[in-house]
């Protein structure tokens, strides 16, 4: 089942954010992400959860939430109300045209539930949500090393529009 998150779930969102980065960078500390959640999580930045539902082995096809189709793939869901995925969306401004658009802060699926179409379903859900509110694009950032995510986004029609570059500076002088 997909449900809208609430502002009371700040700590759960933080745990999912930390898991996202720990998957990619297992030796790093991500306690600093608490500041990101404090600064950006608000009623203007929607959060959705996919939760396990029903008895073990129960199968589902499609759910409709807010008139937006959200196919949730066939999967086994062992315990009720345990989030297995989340999607947090913010707002960004297209710097070329000046239009507001959805920006995906985080899409995370718990490892044992990956490759079942949950990420695709969430991406389709946010696309329908963005269209309903009048957005003309969705943006996101993905690490080059995150090949599964890159494959998902490419399959869904996302294109590289810019390259984010960084230069690490030495504190020594």
C-alpha positions in Angstrom: 0.0 0.0 0.0 1.2 3.5 -0.8 0.4 6.2 1.7 1.2 9.9 2.2 3.7 10.4 4.9 3.3 13.0 7.7 5.6 15.6 9.3 5.6 13.3 12.4 7.7 10.8 10.4 10.8 12.9 10.3 12.9 10.3 12.1 11.8 7.5 9.8 12.6 9.6 6.8 16.0 10.3 8.3 16.6 6.5 8.7 15.7 5.8 5.1 17.9 8.6 3.9 20.8 7.3 5.9 20.2 3.8 4.6 20.3 5.1 1.0 23.7 6.7 1.4 25.1 3.8 3.5 24.2 1.4 0.7 26.5 3.4 -1.6 29.1 4.5 0.9 29.1 1.9 3.7 32.1 3.3 5.7 30.8 6.8 6.0 28.8 8.5 8.8 25.5 10.2 7.7 24.3 11.7 10.9 24.6 15.1 9.1 21.5 14.2 7.0 19.4 15.2 10.0 20.1 18.8 9.1 18.9 18.2 5.6 15.6 16.7 6.8 15.2 19.6 9.3 15.8 22.2 6.7 13.8 20.8 3.8 11.0 18.4 5.1 7.8 20.3 5.2 4.2 20.2 4.1 5.4 21.5 0.7 7.7 18.5 0.2 5.6 15.4 0.1 6.7 12.0 1.3 5.1 8.7 0.3 5.7 5.3 1.8 5.1 1.8 0.4 4.1 -0.4 3.3 3.8 -4.1 3.6 0.2 -5.1 3.7 -1.9 -8.1 4.6 -1.0 -11.6 5.4 2.2 -13.2 4.3 2.0 -14.2 0.6 -0.9 -11.9 -0.2 -0.6 -10.6 -3.7 -1.7 -7.2 -5.1 -2.0 -5.8 -8.5 -2.9 -2.1 -8.6 -3.9 0.7 -6.1 -5.4 4.0 -6.9 -4.5 6.9 -4.7 -5.9 10.4 -5.2 -7.1 9.4 -8.7 -3.5 8.8 -9.8 -2.8 5.2 -10.9 -0.1 3.6 -8.8 0.6 0.1 -9.8 2.2 -1.8 -7.0 3.7 -5.0 -8.4 3.0 -8.5 -7.3 5.1 -9.1 -4.2 5.0 -10.8 -0.8 4.4 -8.6 2.1 5.2 -10.3 5.4 4.2 -7.9 8.1 1.7 -5.0 8.2 2.7 -1.4 8.2 6.4 -1.8 7.7 7.7 0.6 5.2 9.7 -1.1 2.4 10.2 2.0 0.3 9.9 5.7 0.4 9.8 8.6 -2.0 10.4 12.2 -0.9 9.8 15.1 -3.3 10.7 18.7 -3.1 10.4 21.7 -5.4 13.0 23.1 -7.7 13.2 25.9 -10.2 14.3 25.2 -13.8 17.1 27.7 -14.1 16.7 27.9 -17.9 13.0 28.7 -18.0 12.1 29.7 -14.5 9.4 27.1 -14.0 8.8 25.3 -10.7 9.1 21.5 -10.9 9.2 18.4 -8.8 12.6 17.3 -7.6 13.2 13.9 -6.1 15.1 14.1 -2.9 15.1 10.4 -2.2 13.8 7.2 -3.7 14.7 4.2 -1.6 13.5 0.5 -1.7 14.7 -1.8 1.1 17.2 -4.2 -0.6 15.2 -7.4 -0.1 12.2 -5.8 -2.0 14.2 -4.5 -5.0 13.8 -5.6 -8.6 10.0 -6.1 -8.0 8.9 -3.0 -9.7 8.3 -0.9 -6.6 10.7 1.8 -7.6 9.1 2.0 -11.1 5.7 2.2 -9.5 6.8 5.1 -7.2 8.3 6.9 -10.2 5.1 6.5 -12.1 3.1 7.7 -9.1 5.2 10.9 -8.7 5.0 11.5 -12.4 1.2 11.5 -12.3 1.3 13.7 -9.2 3.6 16.2 -10.9 1.4 16.3 -14.0 -1.7 16.9 -11.9 -0.1 19.9 -10.2 1.0 21.3 -13.5 4.7 20.5 -13.5 6.4 20.0 -16.9 9.4 18.1 -15.7 10.8 16.1 -12.8 14.5 16.4 -11.7 16.7 14.2 -9.6 20.3 13.6 -8.8 21.9 10.2 -9.0 25.4 9.1 -8.3 27.3 7.7 -11.4 28.3 4.7 -9.3 24.6 3.8 -8.6 24.1 1.7 -11.8 20.8 0.1 -10.8 19.3 3.6 -10.2 20.8 4.9 -13.5 19.3 2.0 -15.3 15.9 2.6 -13.8 15.9 6.3 -14.6 17.1 5.6 -18.2 14.4 3.0 -18.7 11.8 5.6 -17.5 13.0 8.1 -20.1 15.1 10.4 -17.9 17.9 12.1 -19.7 21.1 13.7 -18.5 20.6 17.5 -18.6 23.6 18.7 -16.7 26.6 17.3 -14.9 27.3 18.2 -11.3 31.0 18.7 -10.7 32.9 19.0 -7.5 36.4 19.8 -6.6 37.7 18.7 -3.2 39.7 21.3 -1.5 42.5 20.7 0.9 42.3 22.5 4.3 46.1 22.8 4.4 47.8 25.9 3.1 
